[in-house]
Amino acid sequence: MNKVILMMLLAVVTSGCSKPAGWSKAGGDKNYTLYVDQSTFVKNGDKVKIWTMYDFNIPQTIEVNSGKSMLVLSRKLQSEYDCKERKTQLLSIVAYSQNMGKGENAEFPVIPKFVSVAPATVSENLLKIACGEISL
């Protein structure tokens, strides 16, 4: 009997979840919601690699290659943050045709290069999350 009640309670709790496990809301505005997957954090000294996902409310048009374009409803980015130097670099970008990283996808080439993180920006908030200065 207790098992049945527990299973029913678990079904009710998880049925309202619209985001895959691992993704935590980290910000956004009227155009998108920003998620961070804390299970992907990889720390190496003062540097931390993380995955983020922008989930768009309105499809974005992105040029894929050779003039071809793709309608995108979400985009995952892998970034590396230097907690000591307050810098970041982009490591990977994957665009998806559906929300929450689903559907057709296209990976975009990236040339990693550390740049300073500007104050009061999304990048600064992500740096603070990656470096453990704020929690979700």
N, C-alpha and C positions, 0 to 999 in steps of 0.2 A: 504494500500500500504506500509506504513512504517513498519507494522508488518511483511509483506512478506520479505522485505529487511533485517530486523533484524534477522528473522529466517534463511535466506540464509547465512548471515554473520556469525551467530552462528554455522551453519553446517560446513562452511569452516574452521573456527577457531578450532573447536573441532575434525574435521576429521583427523587431523595430529597427534593427541595425541595418543601415544602408551603406556602410563602408566596410571594406574587408578588414580583417583583423590585422593589427600592426600599425595602421594609419591613425594618427591623432591630429585633430584640427589644430592648426598653428596660426591661423589668420585668414585674411581675405577681405573682400569688399563685395559690392553689388554684382561684380562681373565674374568673380571666381572665389573658390575656397582653397586655401592652402593646407596641405597635410604633410606631416613628417612621419616617417617610419622609424621609430626609435630602436626597433629590433635590428636595424641595418647599421647602426653606428659602429664604426671601427676606429678605435683610438690608437695612435702611434706617436708617443711622446706628446708634444704640444699640438699635434694635428689630429683632426677627426674627419672621417668621411661619412657622409649621410646621404640618404635618398629623400627627396621631397616630391610632392605631386601637386600640380595646379589643376583643379577641376573646374572647368569653365561652364558658365550658365548659358552662354551663347557660342555657337561654333566659331572657331578661329580659322582663317585660311592661312596655310603655311606653304611656302614653296619647298617641294621635296627635292627635286633635281631636274635639270634640263628644262626648266620652265613649267614642269608639272606641279600642280598644287594639290593639297589635301585639306579636307575639313577636319578640324581637330577639336575634341571636347575635353581632352586631358593631356597632360604632359608630365613625364617623370624626369627629374634631373638628379644626377649624382654630383655632389660638390664636396670639396675638401676645405675645411676651415682651419686656419692657423690661430689657435687661441692666444698665443703669446704676441704675435706680430699683428693680430687683428686684420687678417687678410683671408681671401677666399679665391678658389679657382674652380671652374666648371670642368667636370670630368666626362660627363655623358648626358645626352638628351635623347629621349624617346618620346615621340608624339603618338597619340592614340585617337582613333576615330570615335570612340565612345567614352562616356564618363568613367571615372575611377580606374583608368588604365586598362580598359577593355577594348576589343575590336581590332581592326587593322592597325598596324603600327609601322612607324618609320624611324630609324635611328639617324641622328645627324652627327656629322663629324665635328669634333671639338679639338682645339689646340689649347691644352691647359696652360694657364698663366695666372700666377697669383696677382690679385689687385687688392688695394686697400678697401675695407668695408666702410661705407659712409654712415655717419650717425643718423639715427631716426629713420631707418629704411627697413624693408623686409629682410635684406641681407644681414643687417645688424641683429634683428630678432632671431634669425636662423643661427647666426654665430653664437648668440647667447644660449640658445637651446642646445646646440651641438657641444658647447664648452661647459654645459652644466650650470650656467649662471642663472637661468630661469627654467622652470619645469612646466610641462603641459598638464 
